[in-house]
Amino acid sequence: MTTRRDIAERNDRALLQAARDVLAEDGAHASVAAIAARAGVGIGSLYRRYKTKEELFQQLSLVSLDHWNEAAEQGLADPDPWAGLAAFVRCCVEFGQGSLAPIAGAIEVTQEMSARSRRGDELLAELVRRGHEAGVLRADVTVVDISLLIEQLGRSPVVDQLRKQGRDDLLRAAAEARRRLIAIALDGLRPGHDPLPGSPPGVELFAGRWSS
């Protein structure tokens, strides 16, 4: 039996996907109407649930953070440190994690968002610690490096462009090309490469942007 909660959760997932797509096109100026239309959700029903655009984005941030944490927990459940870390990165990239970055600093970060974000930081730190201890993750890679990598790979310009053009004939090839790039990036996390340039990035590059 489908409950109201099931319907709300399904709508939130659809809205998150729509927000990712619209934010990729319009940035922080993305309108609620455009997101609702992309998700197939009536603007009236959306505003009955979310009073403001900020409230909508706060909820979508929670949905995104939940996905990050679930992916990290699944990665930690794998007894193989490399397999667990690699699966986490792939899961987050393919989900489009980090696609809400354009709204960083434009909405208030709630206590619930902060708590789930801290939990995510702890889980990723444990994935990185395990990788370093097992010698399967290059020693100069940090938690912030991986967070930024996921954000950078979370969008695929060629996939986005082809989808917008309605080029379904090329989408499969584009998705395959994207998987190859993810594999190349993952290989770069392995030991045996030249040292990374510059100093390790600070946490402010990833999290500091959300301070309004």
C-alpha positions, 0 to 999 in steps of 0.5 A: 500500500502506497502511503502519503509518506511514500509519495512525499519521498518519491516526489522529493527524489524527483525534485532533487533530480529536477533541481540538479538538472535545472541548477546545471542550466540556470545556476543559483537563479533556478526557479521553483516553477522550472524545477517543479515542471521538470519533476512533473510536480504541480507548483501548487502542491509543491508550495503546499509542502514547502513554503519557500524556495529556501525550504525546498532547497534545504529539504533537497540538501537533506536528501542529498546528504542522506544519499552520501551517508548511505553510500559511505556506510555501504562502502564501510560495510565492504571488508575490502578497503579499496572496493568500499572506497571505490564503490562510494565514489562511483555511487556518489558521482553517478547520483550527481552528488555535489550538484546542489553546490550552486546554492551554497551560501544562498540558503541557511544551513539548518542544524539537521543539515549540519548534523548529517554533514558532520556524519558524512565527514566522519564516514568519509574520513573512516573510508580514507583512513582504511584506504591509507592503512591498507596501502590501497589509497595514495598517501597524499590524498585527503578527505577534501580531495575526494569530496571535491573530486566527487563534486567535479565528476558529479556533472557530465557536460556531454550527457547533460547537453545530449539529454537537453538536445534530445539525442537519445541515440548518443546517450548510451555512448556518453554514459559509457564514456563517463564511466571510463572517466570515472575509472580513470579518476579512481585509478589516480587515487591508487598509490604509485603516481607522482606526488600531487601538486601544491598543498592539500586543499582546506575544508573551506573549499568544500564546506566553507562555501555554505556559510552565508 
